[in-house]
Amino acid sequence: MPTERGTARYNANPNFALCYDDNDNWPPRSPVAMWFDDTILDDFLKDWATVQKKLYAGEITQAEYFEWKIMWPEI
């Protein structure tokens, strides 16, 4: 269902903004962002992004990537 921007501000931080560059790598629609206020989840997502970059760069194998996923946070 289409959404419209509301005027109410919920838990708003005026110094916080999410920005993206509109380039050929984005899908036709604007990206969606999710906010998590959970330290463990934040840590996992940051670590996951780092390991994914290594996988895409060829620095680790698919097997090493899978091992990281099943062993996190132990590694």
N, C-alpha and C positions, 0 to 999 in steps of 0.2 A: 504494500500500500504506500502511496506517496506520503512524504512527511513535509511538514512546514516548520520553519524556525519559530520557536516560541519566544516570548519576551521575558519570561521568568528565568532567573538565574538560580541554579541549584548547586550548592557547594562550589561556587565559582571562585577561581583564583585569577584576579585581573592580570597577573604577571605571567600566566601560563598560556601558551598558544601552541597548537599543533599545526605545522605547515608542511606542504609538499610542493615539489616542482612538477608542473604539468608538462610531461614530455612523452615521447613515444613508448616508454616502458609501462605506462599506466593504462589500465583498462579504460573504456569509454566513460565510465562513471567515476565520481570522486571516490577516493579510498575511505575506508571505515576504520575508525580507531576505537580501541577499548582501553579503559583505564582500570588497573588493578591496584588496590591498596593492600598488597600482601607481599611481604618481604621475600618469602620463599619462592613464590611465583615469579616475582621480579628477577630474582637471582637466576632461576631456571631459564627464563626467556632471554636474559642477557647472555648467559653461557651458551644456550642453544644457538643464538644468532652467531656467536663467535665460531662455534664448531661447524655450523652450516657453511660459513664463509670458507673455512678450511677445506671442507668437502668440495665445494664448487671450484675452489682454486687448485684442486688436485693434491693438496698437502696431506690428506688422509684418505683412506679407502672407504668404500661403503660399509665394509665389515667393521672398521674402526669407528665409524659414525654410529652404527647400530650398537656396538659395545658401549659407547659413551651414553647413548640414550637409556640403555637398560641398567647402567651402573650409576647414573647421576643420583645423588651428589657425592657418591663415594670416590669418584675420580678427581 
